[in-house]
Amino acid sequence: MVTSGTPDPGPAGTGPRIGHYLVGGDTALVARVAEQLGGEAGVTVRIVSGSVERPTVLGVAMTQERADRLRTEFQGRLVVEVDQDIESYSDK
């Protein structure tokens, strides 16, 4: 399922730890990956930037194992990074 809302990490303590990742690359490839991931159990996809037809960045809730497989499958063509909180320099 591809949504524009907040990722649902699922019930706590019921399975592998779900992390939040940013996925980006060529818009055609990102659209294809959004469709692929959106049909997988345990994965929630939301559009962070762009449109459903031409997404540029996805926010994906998935396990680290799935993120690693995605990196391997699309090595060099897709960027898959942990979505971390932004800290301003003034907070340090």
LOVOVEX-927947 format. One line per field, with one value per residue (C-alpha): residue number from 0; x, y, z. Coordinates in Angstrom, 2 decimals, decimal comma, always signed. Example, Ala and Ser with C-alpha at 12.3 -4.5 7.8 and 13.67 -1.06 7.14 Angstrom:
% LOVOVEX-927947
nr [0:1]
c1 [+12,30:+13,67]
c2 [-4,50:-1,06]
c3 [+7,80:+7,14]
***
This chain:
% LOVOVEX-927947
nr [0:1:2:3:4:5:6:7:8:9:10:11:12:13:14:15:16:17:18:19:20:21:22:23:24:25:26:27:28:29:30:31:32:33:34:35:36:37:38:39:40:41:42:43:44:45:46:47:48:49:50:51:52:53:54:55:56:57:58:59:60:61:62:63:64:65:66:67:68:69:70:71:72:73:74:75:76:77:78:79:80:81:82:83:84:85:86:87:88:89:90:91]
c1 [+0,00:+1,36:+0,06:+0,68:+0,38:+2,66:+4,19:+2,62:+5,39:+2,89:+2,22:+5,17:+7,03:+5,28:+8,11:+11,30:+12,11:+10,74:+12,96:+12,22:+14,17:+14,38:+14,53:+15,41:+16,71:+15,40:+11,67:+10,69:+12,70:+11,38:+7,79:+8,45:+9,98:+7,03:+4,63:+6,82:+7,24:+3,63:+2,44:+4,67:+3,43:+5,17:+6,19:+4,52:+5,39:+4,58:+5,50:+7,83:+8,54:+6,96:+3,68:+2,39:+3,22:+6,70:+7,95:+11,46:+11,77:+9,86:+9,55:+9,46:+8,83:+10,53:+13,01:+16,74:+16,97:+14,53:+16,41:+19,68:+18,09:+16,78:+20,27:+21,75:+19,04:+19,35:+23,01:+24,20:+20,73:+18,81:+19,76:+18,41:+19,28:+18,04:+15,63:+17,13:+15,94:+17,52:+19,64:+20,51:+24,05:+22,74:+21,56:+25,11]
c2 [+0,00:+3,42:+6,25:+9,92:+9,54:+8,46:+4,97:+2,39:+0,40:-2,23:-3,50:-3,25:-6,43:-8,66:-9,29:-7,92:-4,29:-1,90:+1,01:+4,10:+4,60:+7,15:+5,68:+7,81:+7,66:+7,98:+8,71:+5,77:+3,38:+4,88:+4,50:+0,85:+0,21:+1,95:-0,45:-3,46:-2,57:-1,44:-4,98:-6,56:-7,51:-5,63:-2,73:+0,70:+3,17:+6,87:+9,52:+12,10:+14,11:+14,13:+12,62:+9,06:+8,88:+10,45:+10,08:+11,31:+10,22:+7,56:+7,11:+3,38:+1,54:-1,86:-4,14:-3,59:-6,94:-5,74:-2,44:-4,36:-6,57:-3,46:-1,90:-5,07:-5,50:-1,90:-1,25:+1,99:+2,87:+3,49:+5,22:+3,58:+5,43:+5,36:+8,24:+10,06:+13,07:+16,29:+18,14:+21,75:+22,89:+25,11:+22,01:+20,73]
c3 [+0,00:-0,96:+1,21:+1,78:+5,56:+8,36:+8,17:+10,47:+12,19:+13,37:+16,88:+19,26:+20,13:+17,59:+15,15:+13,64:+14,43:+11,83:+10,85:+8,81:+5,57:+2,79:-0,71:-3,75:-7,29:-10,83:-10,68:-12,92:-10,75:-7,50:-8,81:-9,65:-6,23:-4,51:-6,24:-5,43:-1,76:-1,37:-2,01:+0,63:+4,09:+6,89:+4,63:+4,56:+1,80:+1,71:-0,82:+0,73:-2,40:-5,83:-6,98:-7,04:-10,75:-10,39:-6,80:-6,10:-2,46:-0,54:+3,20:+3,88:+7,13:+6,80:+8,53:+8,21:+6,44:+3,75:+3,38:+2,92:+0,25:-1,53:-1,50:-2,96:-5,60:-6,87:-6,06:-7,65:-8,97:-5,75:-2,49:+0,68:+3,88:+7,47:+8,06:+11,04:+12,98:+11,81:+14,34:+13,82:+14,48:+17,28:+19,19:+19,59]
***
